[in-house]
Amino acid sequence: MSKTVLFSPVGGTDPISQNNIRDGSLLHICRWYKPDEVYLYMSKEMLDFQEQDDRYRFCIQKLAEQQSREIIINEIERSDLINVQDYDYYYSDFRSIIADISASLSSEDKLILNVSSGTPAMKSGLIVLATLGEFNCKTIQVVTPVRRINEHNHKNYDVQTLWELNEDNNGDSENRCKEVVCPTLSNIKQEEIIKRLLKVYDYQAAYLAAESLPSEKTINYLELLHVAYKRIQLDNQGLNALVKKHNMEGFPIKNDGSREIFEYALALDIKRKRGEYADFARAISPLIVALFRDVLLKQEQVRIEDYTKNENGREYWDRGKLAGTKLDEIFKNKWPYFKYDWPQSSHISLLTQKLITNPKIVDLCSKLRSVEEGARNVAAHQIVSLTEDGFKKKTGYSPADVSGLIKELCKYTTLNIKDEYWNAYDDMNNYIIKKIEEI
């Protein structure tokens, strides 16, 4: 059969406060948590009071009689303990005592610590022990009846009269106990790691780290980390519902078509920020093609889809739709034996050079086309790590320069991307970190 064990320093208002005639913290915890066994930790001053009238044992035993049960009382006497503000002493002494108590308990038994009785140094020592997480225990705080610091008054202390007059003996007395949730040091460190992983956009590692924490610790943010991981993977299935459910920040684009391109561009920029330059190079081409197509639509009202067909889930140029058009003329002038296969980056790039009249846009497209060709060669032939300098040598631009060109070209598309939208991942990260810190 399981049992509950209380470890409690003895403080100045124990067992009953003479100022308000109510339980001190020690007796109040015994009243509401009904421990089967109590360890009383007493300094020299408290031992002197105990020797006067046996007040601590007397009240605990009277409570046990009132509740029709038995309470085993163990006294831990520190008769030489006069300097009651020595934090280091208590931390070491408490740690040893509680380790011995814990070793005697079964997995079903419960250990509770009174963190309201005793000196500030005693209370701090117990809180630190709970925070370090070495022992499986609960820390209990007791609110004073007057909601302010109790004064210690031991003059003419009459324990028997105080017990008879104790208002907490009434059946309708208030439970002033409160369980203090102390985050363990390992949990605190783990959450700091999660926050650092968020700041470097490693959402898979952050999610896995959070999964190792107790569920009550991550209830506010575990699903948010799942959203972040799905986002960086460009996995949009169910993402909208989760973002809406949590009212998440960092998702400024709502339109499906625009969001798909924007999210791809954001994910590409994250690869750059994380120094994944080979992956960055491999991922450029699809984005460049999508942006060129959108620029043609915005600037010249040319919709590529109007000239293509879909077969077996793949897009191809439609010979019939292209016949007699300006696009067909451009293609045949460049490639007399033009193959009506899928719309390639070379096709779309050529259209931006021939159809767009704004020279700034033409220049941006030309530069990005040059980058795309160089990056494609890197992606096809690079089998070792690609450095930032190596990327620049292959493409003529640094990864940061390429991101700048992409952001600039987006201003001439239908996407309506404001400058601050490019901070979307950081906004999302800050939102998640705020939720982590709320616990």
Secondary structure, 3 states (H helix, E strand, C coil): CCCEEEEEECCCCCCECCCCCCECHHHHHHHHHCCCEEEEEECHHHHHHHHHHCHHHHHHHHHHHHCCCCCEEEEEECCCCCCCCCHHHHHHHHHHHHHHHHHCCCCCCEEEEECCCCCHHHHHHHHHHHHHCCCCCEEEEECCCCCCCCCCCCCCCCHHHHHHHCHHHCCCCCCCEEEECCCCHHHHHHHHHHHHHHHCCCHHHHHHHHHCCCHHHHCCCHHHHHHHHHHHCCCCCCHHHHHHHHCCCCCCCCCHHHHHHHHHHHHHHHHHHCCCHHHHHHHHHHHHHHHHHHHHHHHHCCCHHHHEEEECCEEEECHHHHCCCHHHHHHHHHCCCCCCCCCCHHHHHHHHHHHCCCHHHHHHHHHHHHHHHHHHHHHHHCCCCCCHHHHHHHHCCCHHHHHHHHHHHHCCCCCCCCHHHHHHHHHHHHHHHHHHHHC
